[in-house]
Amino acid sequence: MSSEVLKIKGDTFLQMPFIDTSLALEVSDISDFAAVKRKLVKLYGECAFAVVDGKSIKLSDVSRADAVFMPPLADFDKPRYNVCDAERVIERLMRKDGGCPWDSVQTHRSIRVNMIEEAYEAVDAIDNNDIDNMQEEFGDVLLQSLLQSAIARREGEFDFDDVCDGLCKKLIGRHTFIFGDDSAHSAADALTLWDKNKSVEKHYDGVKSQLEALPNAFPSLLRCQKAYKKIKKSGAEIVPSRDLEAALENKDYAAAIAACVALLSDEGKDAEVELNRIVREKIDSL
């Protein structure tokens, strides 16, 4: 817990996405106290105490104020935590001396599969429209990024700040219709510009280099579908129905599956989703 005081004006405070509550906070020049109070309650919890006009008072009991002082919270004993705390908790777990005996010895490869598992569990929560589980699973996906970044920091490779830096540069660089001079009037326009900017960034010189960049770790149906979309977008002539007929005639069932993936893609459907639907229907019919 630091003795440093973070001093912010009210309007600026409302625009800041993250506040480190391990620092003392002073919010001044408050014009919209209701909005500031809502954000403070979100950060510190309903039972937090604030200092207003030199008096300590429960935040929920404050009706208006021109300035509010929030004392710092202990790093690992807070009613609410945010991304600043998440990185701090991971750092504590990863310490060589006094850290978690399991976390502190992990490597990029030892927890590689965890990234895949957590991503699938997050997607499952989305498919089930399970809001509570979404919140938990999105946290688990973030956990994997934080752990991998902490391992990289330990090995002198990069850290979470570098990850965020690269992410922001990618988003800004590819959204030239937001941060540059391009224009996009539809989702299709935006996607076209994204792909164009990505190709420049990645130095793709044609569809083959784009296909070679597809991760080998992708599920085969997903990889097949993405490959088909890229080949089709390149202008190559592909007739999935004809390919399916030829594949079945030659009993080349793998090629038949690829042709079915292409047919589903042309209908705007996801092969993974559709095949899982068939499996669920089969199970439900038993």
Residue frames relative to the residue before (quaternion, step in Angstrom):
aa qw qx qy qz dx dy dz
M 1.0000 0.0000 0.0000 0.0000 0.00 0.00 0.00
S 0.2746 -0.8030 0.5162 0.1154 3.56 -0.61 1.17
S 0.4407 -0.6733 0.5263 0.2745 3.57 -1.25 0.52
E 0.4584 0.6931 -0.4397 0.3408 3.59 1.30 -0.08
V 0.2441 -0.7613 0.5854 0.1349 3.58 -1.10 0.76
L 0.2552 -0.7476 0.5979 0.1361 3.54 -0.84 1.06
K 0.0935 -0.8193 0.5656 0.0119 3.59 -0.47 1.22
I 0.0677 0.8081 -0.5724 0.1218 3.56 -0.60 1.20
K 0.4157 -0.6714 0.5503 0.2712 3.55 -1.11 0.69
G 0.6954 -0.5449 0.2925 0.3661 3.53 -1.12 0.76
D 0.6893 0.4797 -0.2950 0.4558 3.59 0.78 -0.97
T 0.6466 0.5090 -0.3108 0.4757 3.58 1.05 -0.79
F 0.6140 0.5642 -0.3322 0.4408 3.56 1.01 -0.85
L 0.6766 0.5041 -0.2940 0.4489 3.58 0.91 -0.91
Q 0.6937 0.4774 -0.2728 0.4652 3.59 1.13 -0.58
M 0.5933 0.5958 -0.3676 0.3973 3.60 1.20 -0.38
P 0.3957 -0.7511 0.4742 0.2335 3.61 -0.68 1.04
F 0.8065 0.1361 -0.0542 0.5728 3.61 1.06 -0.71
I 0.0696 -0.7599 0.6457 0.0281 3.53 -1.12 0.81
D 0.3311 -0.7369 0.5543 0.2003 3.58 -0.85 0.95
T 0.2305 -0.8216 0.5100 0.1084 3.57 -0.24 1.28
S 0.4968 0.6127 -0.4473 0.4215 3.58 1.25 0.19
L 0.6460 0.4429 -0.3060 0.5411 3.57 1.34 -0.15
A 0.5130 -0.5842 0.5143 0.3620 3.56 -1.18 0.53
L 0.1802 -0.8014 0.5672 0.0599 3.56 -1.01 0.83
E 0.0490 -0.7717 0.6337 0.0219 3.54 -0.98 0.90
V 0.0830 -0.7885 0.6094 0.0096 3.55 -0.61 1.21
S 0.0279 -0.8266 0.5608 -0.0379 3.57 -0.59 1.14
D 0.7927 0.2982 -0.2254 0.4817 3.57 -1.32 0.11
I 0.2006 0.8113 -0.5194 0.1780 3.55 0.91 0.99
S 0.1481 -0.7997 0.5783 0.0640 3.57 -0.70 1.10
D 0.7602 0.2177 -0.1310 0.5979 3.59 1.14 -0.64
F 0.1590 -0.8428 0.5065 0.0885 3.57 0.26 1.27
A 0.6073 0.5730 -0.3670 0.4100 3.60 0.98 -0.77
A 0.6752 0.4839 -0.2922 0.4739 3.58 0.94 -0.88
V 0.6398 0.5163 -0.3213 0.4699 3.58 1.00 -0.85
K 0.6494 0.5231 -0.3173 0.4516 3.59 0.94 -0.86
R 0.6355 0.5321 -0.3317 0.4505 3.59 0.93 -0.87
K 0.6867 0.4743 -0.2907 0.4680 3.56 0.92 -0.87
L 0.6333 0.5261 -0.3323 0.4601 3.60 1.03 -0.75
V 0.6414 0.5076 -0.3217 0.4769 3.59 1.00 -0.80
K 0.6281 0.5289 -0.3286 0.4667 3.58 1.04 -0.77
L 0.7014 0.4745 -0.2593 0.4645 3.58 1.01 -0.84
Y 0.8274 0.2798 -0.0867 0.4792 3.57 0.83 -1.07
G 0.5380 -0.6293 0.4102 0.3825 3.59 1.20 -0.27
E 0.6712 -0.5420 0.3495 0.3655 3.55 -1.26 0.52
C 0.7442 0.4370 -0.2219 0.4537 3.58 1.01 -0.79
A 0.4069 0.7356 -0.4649 0.2779 3.62 1.23 0.10
F 0.3081 -0.7266 0.5859 0.1838 3.52 -1.25 0.60
A 0.1593 -0.7704 0.6131 0.0719 3.53 -1.06 0.88
V 0.3498 -0.6887 0.5827 0.2528 3.54 -1.29 0.32
V 0.0378 0.7891 -0.6062 0.0913 3.55 -0.62 1.23
D 0.8339 -0.0403 -0.0268 0.5498 3.58 -0.69 1.11
G 0.7237 -0.4644 0.2323 0.4545 3.55 0.99 0.90
K 0.6752 0.4683 -0.2966 0.4866 3.60 1.25 0.00
S 0.3831 -0.7012 0.5538 0.2343 3.57 -1.05 0.83
I 0.0928 0.8005 -0.5785 0.1266 3.54 -0.67 1.14
K 0.5710 -0.5926 0.4385 0.3612 3.54 -1.11 0.72
L 0.5419 -0.6690 0.4047 0.3083 3.55 -0.75 1.07
S 0.6618 0.5233 -0.3077 0.4399 3.57 0.98 -0.84
D 0.6723 0.4932 -0.2937 0.4675 3.61 1.23 -0.39
V 0.5573 0.5978 -0.3963 0.4184 3.59 1.27 -0.16
S 0.2140 -0.8062 0.5415 0.1046 3.58 -0.68 1.08
R 0.7867 -0.0989 0.0538 0.6070 3.59 1.13 -0.58
A 0.1002 0.7775 -0.6158 0.0784 3.56 -1.20 0.55
D 0.4201 -0.6899 0.5292 0.2596 3.55 -1.15 0.60
A 0.7850 0.0509 -0.0160 0.6172 3.56 1.24 -0.51
V 0.0974 -0.7845 0.6118 0.0258 3.55 -1.13 0.74
F 0.1532 -0.7615 0.6228 0.0936 3.56 -1.03 0.83
M 0.1207 -0.7838 0.6076 0.0444 3.57 -0.87 1.02
P 0.3901 -0.7209 0.5175 0.2456 3.62 -0.63 1.06
P 0.5699 -0.5955 0.4278 0.3710 3.61 -1.12 0.50
L 0.3378 -0.7222 0.5676 0.2056 3.55 -1.20 0.61
A 0.5729 -0.5799 0.4516 0.3628 3.56 -1.16 0.61
D 0.6244 -0.6096 0.3411 0.3495 3.57 -0.90 0.95
F 0.8355 0.1983 -0.0622 0.5086 3.58 0.78 -1.02
D 0.6841 0.3933 -0.2931 0.5399 3.58 1.17 0.57
K 0.3088 0.7576 -0.5009 0.2824 3.54 0.43 1.29
P 0.5158 -0.6243 0.4739 0.3458 3.59 -1.12 0.54
R 0.7855 0.0667 -0.0384 0.6140 3.58 1.22 -0.55
Y 0.1759 -0.7762 0.5995 0.0847 3.57 -1.11 0.75
N 0.1367 -0.7737 0.6070 0.1194 3.58 -1.27 0.31
V 0.7887 -0.3450 0.2054 0.4656 3.57 -1.28 -0.13
C 0.5734 0.5723 -0.3862 0.4410 3.60 1.12 -0.56
D 0.6853 0.4738 -0.2749 0.4799 3.57 0.99 -0.88
A 0.5963 0.5830 -0.3688 0.4106 3.59 1.04 -0.73
E 0.6797 0.4692 -0.2955 0.4802 3.57 0.90 -0.89
R 0.6333 0.5374 -0.3248 0.4523 3.59 1.07 -0.73
V 0.6416 0.5143 -0.3170 0.4725 3.59 1.01 -0.82
I 0.6481 0.5129 -0.3185 0.4642 3.60 0.94 -0.89
E 0.6302 0.5340 -0.3335 0.4544 3.59 0.96 -0.85
R 0.6562 0.5118 -0.3082 0.4609 3.58 0.99 -0.86
L 0.6716 0.5026 -0.2966 0.4565 3.57 0.96 -0.85
M 0.7208 0.4759 -0.2429 0.4416 3.57 1.06 -0.79
R 0.4075 0.7226 -0.4806 0.2842 3.60 1.20 0.00
K 0.5046 -0.6605 0.4711 0.2952 3.53 -0.99 0.87
D 0.7614 0.2346 -0.1284 0.5905 3.55 1.04 -0.83
G 0.8406 0.1437 -0.1276 0.5065 3.57 -0.60 1.14
G 0.5335 0.6157 -0.4178 0.4022 3.57 1.25 0.16
C 0.6932 -0.4233 0.3445 0.4709 3.56 -1.27 -0.23
P 0.4908 -0.6914 0.4386 0.2976 3.64 -0.72 1.02
W 0.6782 0.4608 -0.2974 0.4891 3.61 1.11 -0.57
D 0.6948 0.4900 -0.2932 0.4373 3.60 0.67 -1.09
S 0.7081 0.5224 -0.2753 0.3872 3.55 0.83 -1.01
V 0.7220 0.4116 -0.2569 0.4933 3.61 1.19 -0.30
Q 0.4620 0.6958 -0.4519 0.3135 3.62 1.21 0.06
T 0.2237 -0.7441 0.6154 0.1324 3.53 -1.30 0.51
H 0.7128 -0.4153 0.3196 0.4661 3.57 -1.27 0.12
R 0.7401 0.4339 -0.2380 0.4553 3.57 0.82 -1.00
S 0.6262 0.5693 -0.3591 0.3934 3.61 0.99 -0.68
I 0.7692 0.2796 -0.1792 0.5459 3.60 1.11 -0.55
R 0.2604 0.7986 -0.5024 0.2050 3.56 1.25 0.38
V 0.6967 0.4873 -0.2862 0.4418 3.59 0.79 -1.02
N 0.5675 0.6086 -0.3844 0.3997 3.60 1.14 -0.56
M 0.6112 0.5557 -0.3434 0.4468 3.56 1.07 -0.76
I 0.6631 0.4978 -0.2946 0.4751 3.58 0.98 -0.88
E 0.6699 0.5132 -0.3026 0.4431 3.57 0.87 -0.98
E 0.6828 0.4891 -0.2961 0.4548 3.58 0.88 -0.94
A 0.6263 0.5312 -0.3425 0.4562 3.59 1.04 -0.74
Y 0.6609 0.4969 -0.3088 0.4701 3.59 0.96 -0.84
E 0.6522 0.5074 -0.3231 0.4614 3.60 0.97 -0.77
A 0.6228 0.5251 -0.3369 0.4721 3.58 1.09 -0.68
V 0.6564 0.5000 -0.3075 0.4739 3.58 0.96 -0.86
D 0.6221 0.5394 -0.3381 0.4558 3.58 1.03 -0.74
A 0.6387 0.5164 -0.3211 0.4714 3.59 1.02 -0.80
I 0.6306 0.5207 -0.3256 0.4745 3.58 1.05 -0.79
D 0.6674 0.5137 -0.3031 0.4459 3.58 0.86 -0.98
N 0.7164 0.4265 -0.2367 0.4988 3.59 1.09 -0.74
N 0.3432 -0.7526 0.4822 0.2886 3.58 1.35 -0.06
D 0.3257 0.7451 -0.4969 0.3031 3.56 1.10 0.85
I 0.2622 -0.8255 0.4790 0.1426 3.58 0.10 1.31
D 0.6620 0.5050 -0.3157 0.4551 3.59 0.89 -0.91
N 0.6853 0.4732 -0.2841 0.4750 3.56 0.95 -0.88
M 0.5636 0.5794 -0.3852 0.4452 3.60 1.12 -0.60
Q 0.6540 0.5252 -0.3154 0.4437 3.56 0.86 -0.99
E 0.6808 0.4833 -0.2885 0.4688 3.58 0.90 -0.93
E 0.7137 0.4703 -0.2710 0.4427 3.58 0.81 -0.99
F 0.6033 0.5256 -0.3664 0.4748 3.61 1.06 -0.61
G 0.6182 0.5357 -0.3343 0.4682 3.56 1.11 -0.68
D 0.6555 0.5102 -0.3100 0.4625 3.57 1.01 -0.81
V 0.6183 0.5179 -0.3447 0.4803 3.60 1.10 -0.68
L 0.6388 0.5101 -0.3176 0.4805 3.58 1.00 -0.83
L 0.6047 0.5714 -0.3476 0.4325 3.57 1.01 -0.82
Q 0.6594 0.5100 -0.3199 0.4503 3.59 0.92 -0.85
S 0.6404 0.5090 -0.3236 0.4755 3.60 1.02 -0.76
L 0.6619 0.5026 -0.3047 0.4652 3.58 0.97 -0.85
L 0.6626 0.5024 -0.3089 0.4617 3.59 0.94 -0.86
Q 0.6676 0.4899 -0.3065 0.4694 3.58 0.88 -0.92
S 0.6479 0.5099 -0.3182 0.4680 3.60 1.03 -0.76
A 0.6426 0.5165 -0.3200 0.4668 3.58 1.05 -0.76
I 0.6184 0.5223 -0.3330 0.4836 3.58 1.08 -0.75
A 0.6554 0.5112 -0.3078 0.4631 3.58 0.95 -0.89
R 0.6330 0.5213 -0.3332 0.4653 3.60 1.02 -0.77
R 0.6406 0.5327 -0.3125 0.4563 3.56 1.00 -0.87
E 0.7291 0.4171 -0.2254 0.4936 3.56 1.05 -0.81
G 0.5020 -0.6790 0.4095 0.3455 3.60 1.29 0.05
E 0.4414 0.7128 -0.4387 0.3233 3.60 1.19 0.51
F 0.7081 -0.2990 0.2341 0.5954 3.58 0.82 -1.07
D 0.2664 -0.7522 0.5652 0.2094 3.59 -1.25 -0.05
F 0.7411 -0.4232 0.2705 0.4456 3.59 -1.29 0.05
D 0.5871 0.5575 -0.3716 0.4544 3.59 1.12 -0.57
D 0.6400 0.5150 -0.3207 0.4714 3.58 1.02 -0.78
V 0.6180 0.5396 -0.3376 0.4614 3.58 1.05 -0.78
C 0.6829 0.4779 -0.2810 0.4758 3.58 0.89 -0.97
D 0.6158 0.5471 -0.3390 0.4545 3.57 1.06 -0.75
G 0.6822 0.4855 -0.2824 0.4682 3.56 0.88 -0.96
L 0.6391 0.5360 -0.3216 0.4482 3.55 1.02 -0.83
C 0.6808 0.4856 -0.2936 0.4632 3.58 0.87 -0.95
K 0.6443 0.5134 -0.3280 0.4623 3.59 0.96 -0.80
K 0.6366 0.5216 -0.3275 0.4640 3.58 1.03 -0.77
L 0.6862 0.4915 -0.2920 0.4498 3.58 0.83 -0.96
I 0.6691 0.4840 -0.2973 0.4791 3.57 0.96 -0.84
G 0.6866 0.5066 -0.2799 0.4400 3.56 0.93 -0.93
R 0.7258 0.4211 -0.2500 0.4830 3.59 1.04 -0.68
H 0.6795 0.4272 -0.2946 0.5187 3.60 1.18 -0.39
T 0.0258 0.8412 -0.5375 0.0532 3.56 0.62 1.14
F 0.6144 0.5324 -0.3489 0.4662 3.57 1.25 -0.25
I 0.6605 0.4176 -0.3038 0.5450 3.58 1.33 0.01
F 0.8151 0.2475 -0.0906 0.5159 3.56 0.80 -1.06
G 0.7336 0.3590 -0.2232 0.5321 3.60 1.27 0.07
D 0.7268 -0.4624 0.3240 0.3912 3.53 -1.24 -0.49
D 0.5173 0.6456 -0.4257 0.3666 3.62 1.23 -0.09
S 0.2705 -0.7425 0.5892 0.1682 3.55 -1.32 0.29
A 0.0180 -0.7701 0.6376 0.0047 3.55 -1.08 0.80
H 0.1510 -0.8251 0.5427 0.0430 3.55 -0.66 1.15
S 0.7696 0.1882 -0.1303 0.5960 3.56 1.28 0.04
A 0.6683 -0.4791 0.3761 0.4271 3.54 -1.32 0.21
A 0.6269 0.5381 -0.3339 0.4539 3.59 1.06 -0.74
D 0.6292 0.5228 -0.3294 0.4715 3.59 1.01 -0.80
A 0.6605 0.5209 -0.3044 0.4468 3.54 0.92 -0.96
L 0.6668 0.5024 -0.2984 0.4624 3.59 0.96 -0.89
T 0.6316 0.5350 -0.3292 0.4544 3.58 1.01 -0.80
L 0.6791 0.4740 -0.2870 0.4815 3.58 0.94 -0.88
W 0.5999 0.5491 -0.3564 0.4599 3.59 1.06 -0.72
D 0.6803 0.4866 -0.2904 0.4649 3.58 0.83 -1.00
K 0.6406 0.5258 -0.3217 0.4578 3.59 0.99 -0.85
N 0.6928 0.4707 -0.2765 0.4712 3.58 0.86 -0.96
K 0.6196 0.5350 -0.3401 0.4628 3.57 1.09 -0.68
S 0.6443 0.5314 -0.3190 0.4479 3.57 0.98 -0.87
V 0.6414 0.5055 -0.3164 0.4826 3.58 1.04 -0.80
E 0.6672 0.5184 -0.2954 0.4460 3.57 0.91 -0.98
K 0.7526 0.3931 -0.1989 0.4893 3.56 0.92 -0.97
H 0.3846 -0.7453 0.4588 0.2935 3.60 1.32 -0.10
Y 0.2101 0.7689 -0.5691 0.2019 3.56 0.95 0.87
D 0.1782 -0.8006 0.5642 0.0946 3.58 -0.92 0.89
G 0.8016 -0.0459 0.0133 0.5960 3.58 1.26 0.32
V 0.7183 -0.4568 0.2985 0.4316 3.52 -1.30 0.13
K 0.5993 0.5796 -0.3745 0.4058 3.61 1.05 -0.64
S 0.6698 0.4854 -0.3099 0.4687 3.58 0.91 -0.85
Q 0.6158 0.5312 -0.3448 0.4687 3.60 1.13 -0.60
L 0.6611 0.5020 -0.3024 0.4685 3.57 1.00 -0.83
E 0.6478 0.5213 -0.3168 0.4563 3.57 1.02 -0.78
A 0.6513 0.5277 -0.3086 0.4495 3.58 1.21 -0.52
L 0.4880 0.6524 -0.4495 0.3664 3.61 1.23 -0.18
P 0.4891 -0.6928 0.4379 0.2984 3.63 -0.73 0.99
N 0.4754 -0.6691 0.4953 0.2845 3.56 -0.96 0.86
A 0.6417 0.5514 -0.3171 0.4284 3.58 1.19 -0.56
F 0.4362 0.6843 -0.4717 0.3448 3.61 1.24 -0.08
P 0.5293 -0.5590 0.5099 0.3839 3.60 -1.15 0.51
S 0.6067 -0.6229 0.3489 0.3495 3.58 -0.95 0.87
L 0.6456 0.5158 -0.3358 0.4520 3.63 0.97 -0.75
L 0.6526 0.5081 -0.3068 0.4709 3.57 0.98 -0.85
R 0.6591 0.5056 -0.3061 0.4650 3.58 0.93 -0.89
C 0.6419 0.5234 -0.3138 0.4643 3.57 1.01 -0.86
Q 0.6737 0.5031 -0.2983 0.4517 3.58 0.91 -0.91
K 0.6629 0.4949 -0.3058 0.4714 3.58 0.94 -0.86
A 0.6355 0.5249 -0.3296 0.4605 3.56 1.00 -0.81
Y 0.6474 0.5228 -0.3199 0.4530 3.59 0.93 -0.88
K 0.6571 0.5202 -0.3148 0.4456 3.59 0.90 -0.93
K 0.6759 0.4921 -0.2978 0.4608 3.58 0.95 -0.89
I 0.6488 0.5063 -0.3182 0.4706 3.58 0.99 -0.83
K 0.6553 0.5099 -0.3109 0.4625 3.58 0.95 -0.88
K 0.6592 0.5142 -0.3085 0.4538 3.58 0.96 -0.88
S 0.6235 0.5589 -0.3417 0.4267 3.59 1.14 -0.57
G 0.5644 -0.6164 0.3784 0.3979 3.56 1.27 -0.29
A 0.4454 0.6921 -0.4623 0.3299 3.59 1.25 -0.02
E 0.4399 -0.6986 0.4982 0.2650 3.56 -1.02 0.76
I 0.0966 0.7688 -0.6230 0.1072 3.56 -0.66 1.17
V 0.0723 -0.7773 0.6245 0.0264 3.58 -0.92 0.95
P 0.2808 -0.8205 0.4716 0.1596 3.61 0.09 1.28
S 0.6383 0.5323 -0.3442 0.4369 3.61 0.96 -0.77
R 0.6541 0.4948 -0.3037 0.4849 3.58 1.03 -0.79
D 0.6364 0.5260 -0.3217 0.4635 3.57 1.04 -0.83
L 0.6422 0.5261 -0.3234 0.4540 3.57 1.02 -0.82
E 0.6505 0.5213 -0.3119 0.4558 3.57 0.93 -0.90
A 0.6753 0.4863 -0.2930 0.4708 3.59 0.93 -0.90
A 0.6467 0.5293 -0.3208 0.4457 3.58 0.99 -0.84
L 0.6750 0.4831 -0.2998 0.4703 3.60 0.92 -0.85
E 0.6236 0.5439 -0.3348 0.4507 3.57 1.04 -0.76
N 0.7410 0.3819 -0.2047 0.5129 3.57 1.06 -0.81
K 0.3955 -0.7368 0.4491 0.3148 3.58 1.36 0.07
D 0.3759 0.6815 -0.5136 0.3612 3.55 1.09 0.86
Y 0.1343 -0.8668 0.4758 0.0651 3.54 0.35 1.28
A 0.5772 0.5613 -0.3855 0.4507 3.59 1.14 -0.46
A 0.6551 0.4913 -0.2985 0.4903 3.57 1.01 -0.86
A 0.6138 0.5471 -0.3406 0.4560 3.58 1.12 -0.68
I 0.6300 0.5220 -0.3240 0.4750 3.56 1.04 -0.81
A 0.6474 0.5179 -0.3175 0.4603 3.59 0.95 -0.88
A 0.6513 0.5075 -0.3135 0.4690 3.58 1.00 -0.81
C 0.6412 0.5150 -0.3200 0.4703 3.60 1.03 -0.76
V 0.6068 0.5428 -0.3430 0.4685 3.55 1.06 -0.75
A 0.6626 0.5035 -0.2988 0.4670 3.58 0.96 -0.89
L 0.6445 0.5174 -0.3227 0.4613 3.60 0.97 -0.83
L 0.6477 0.5055 -0.3112 0.4776 3.59 0.98 -0.83
S 0.6332 0.5365 -0.3244 0.4538 3.57 1.00 -0.85
D 0.6511 0.5199 -0.3112 0.4571 3.59 0.98 -0.85
E 0.6871 0.4434 -0.2723 0.5070 3.57 1.22 -0.51
G 0.5392 -0.6487 0.3886 0.3707 3.56 1.29 0.12
K 0.5479 0.6145 -0.3876 0.4147 3.56 1.21 0.45
D 0.4069 -0.6961 0.5437 0.2332 3.55 -1.21 0.63
A 0.4695 -0.7120 0.4470 0.2699 3.58 -0.66 1.12
E 0.6298 0.5362 -0.3357 0.4508 3.60 0.97 -0.83
V 0.6743 0.4989 -0.2897 0.4609 3.56 0.88 -0.99
E 0.6883 0.4955 -0.2869 0.4455 3.57 0.87 -0.97
L 0.6614 0.4919 -0.3185 0.4682 3.59 0.96 -0.80
N 0.6307 0.5164 -0.3311 0.4753 3.59 1.04 -0.72
R 0.6074 0.5502 -0.3490 0.4545 3.58 1.08 -0.70
I 0.6465 0.5184 -0.3131 0.4640 3.57 0.98 -0.89
V 0.6467 0.5191 -0.3194 0.4586 3.58 0.96 -0.87
R 0.6565 0.5074 -0.3151 0.4607 3.60 0.94 -0.89
E 0.6460 0.5193 -0.3182 0.4602 3.57 1.00 -0.81
K 0.6325 0.5260 -0.3265 0.4655 3.57 1.03 -0.79
I 0.6573 0.5056 -0.3058 0.4678 3.58 0.97 -0.92
D 0.6798 0.5019 -0.2950 0.4459 3.58 0.90 -0.95
S 0.6679 0.5175 -0.3101 0.4360 3.60 1.12 -0.58
L 0.5583 0.6255 -0.3897 0.3810 3.59 1.24 -0.29
